[in-house]
Amino acid sequence: MNILVAYDGTREARQAARLAALHAKAMQARVILAHSMVGGPQIPRPDFERAEKELKHQEFALKEQGIDCESLLSVRGLEAGEDIVQIAREKQVDEIVLGIERRSKVGKLLFGSTAQYILLNADCPVVTVR
């Protein structure tokens, strides 16, 4: 079994990684930490390195708990929701775990919602954590 965590280093993403760790232990699953960087190759190098360091730190923390884990930093230039759904398909993921933040209805309307895109388009169950 594969569990994908949409991981961007935020408090919500760390909560999602904690829940994924519990699920992985219970189901003897593998965790895939995926960070999608919108902007593709135009991303400034320091931003890329910061994201990569955060991913590796979380990957190490999960491996210390005895969890099979890999991290993936995607810079394909897709919107984050599209990228996470595509990664889930490519990696044949059985569950996606997302950390979500509260937003007003107007905030969702103006800025869209990565979580909403994933919830509506993923081919597997999606678990959300606040």
C-alpha positions in Angstrom: 0.0 0.0 0.0 1.2 3.5 -0.8 0.1 6.7 1.0 0.9 10.0 -0.6 1.3 13.1 1.6 1.0 16.5 -0.1 3.8 18.1 1.8 4.9 21.7 1.7 6.4 22.2 5.1 3.4 24.0 6.6 1.9 23.2 10.0 -1.0 21.5 8.2 1.4 19.4 6.1 3.3 18.3 9.2 -0.1 17.2 10.7 -0.8 15.3 7.5 2.6 13.6 7.7 1.9 12.5 11.3 -1.5 11.0 10.3 0.1 9.3 7.3 2.7 7.8 9.7 -0.1 6.3 11.9 -1.8 4.9 8.8 1.5 3.5 7.5 2.3 1.8 10.7 -1.2 0.3 11.0 -1.3 -0.9 7.4 2.4 -1.6 6.8 2.3 1.0 4.0 4.9 3.1 2.3 4.7 6.9 2.5 5.5 9.2 -0.4 6.0 12.8 0.5 5.3 15.0 -2.5 5.9 18.7 -2.8 4.7 20.4 -6.0 6.4 23.7 -6.8 4.3 25.8 -9.2 6.5 27.7 -11.6 8.6 24.9 -13.0 12.2 25.6 -13.9 11.8 29.3 -13.1 11.7 28.7 -9.4 14.5 30.6 -7.6 17.3 28.2 -6.5 17.0 29.1 -2.7 13.3 28.3 -2.8 14.0 25.0 -4.4 16.7 24.2 -1.9 14.5 25.1 1.1 11.7 22.9 -0.1 14.2 20.0 -0.8 15.7 20.4 2.7 12.2 20.4 4.4 11.2 17.2 2.4 14.4 15.4 3.4 14.0 16.4 7.0 10.5 15.0 7.1 11.5 11.9 5.2 14.3 11.3 7.8 11.8 11.7 10.6 9.5 9.1 9.2 12.3 6.6 8.5 13.5 7.0 12.1 10.0 5.7 13.0 10.6 2.6 10.9 8.4 3.8 8.1 9.3 3.0 4.5 9.4 6.5 2.9 10.5 8.5 -0.1 10.3 12.1 -1.0 9.5 13.7 -4.3 10.0 17.4 -5.3 8.1 18.1 -8.4 8.8 21.1 -10.6 6.8 20.2 -13.7 5.1 23.6 -13.8 1.6 22.2 -13.1 -0.7 23.7 -10.5 -0.2 21.9 -7.2 -3.6 20.1 -7.2 -3.0 18.8 -10.8 0.5 17.7 -9.9 -0.5 15.8 -6.8 -3.3 13.9 -8.6 -0.9 13.0 -11.4 1.8 11.9 -9.0 -0.8 9.7 -7.1 -1.7 8.0 -10.4 1.9 7.5 -11.4 2.9 6.0 -8.0 -0.3 4.0 -7.8 -1.3 5.5 -4.5 -4.0 4.0 -2.4 -4.6 7.0 -0.2 -3.8 10.8 -0.2 -3.4 12.7 3.1 -3.7 16.5 2.9 -3.3 19.2 5.5 -5.9 21.9 4.9 -6.2 25.4 6.3 -9.5 27.1 6.9 -10.5 29.6 4.2 -13.5 31.7 3.8 -15.8 31.0 0.8 -14.6 34.2 -0.8 -11.0 33.1 -0.3 -11.7 29.9 -2.0 -13.5 31.7 -4.9 -10.6 34.2 -5.4 -7.7 31.8 -5.0 -9.1 28.4 -5.9 -8.4 25.4 -3.7 -5.7 22.9 -4.2 -7.4 20.6 -1.7 -10.7 20.9 -3.5 -9.1 20.0 -6.8 -7.5 16.9 -5.3 -10.7 15.9 -3.5 -12.7 16.1 -6.8 -10.1 14.5 -9.1 -8.2 11.9 -7.2 -8.7 8.2 -8.1 -8.3 7.1 -4.4 -9.6 8.1 -1.0 -8.4 11.5 0.3 -8.1 12.2 4.0 -7.9 15.8 5.2 -6.3 17.1 8.4 -6.6 20.5 9.9 
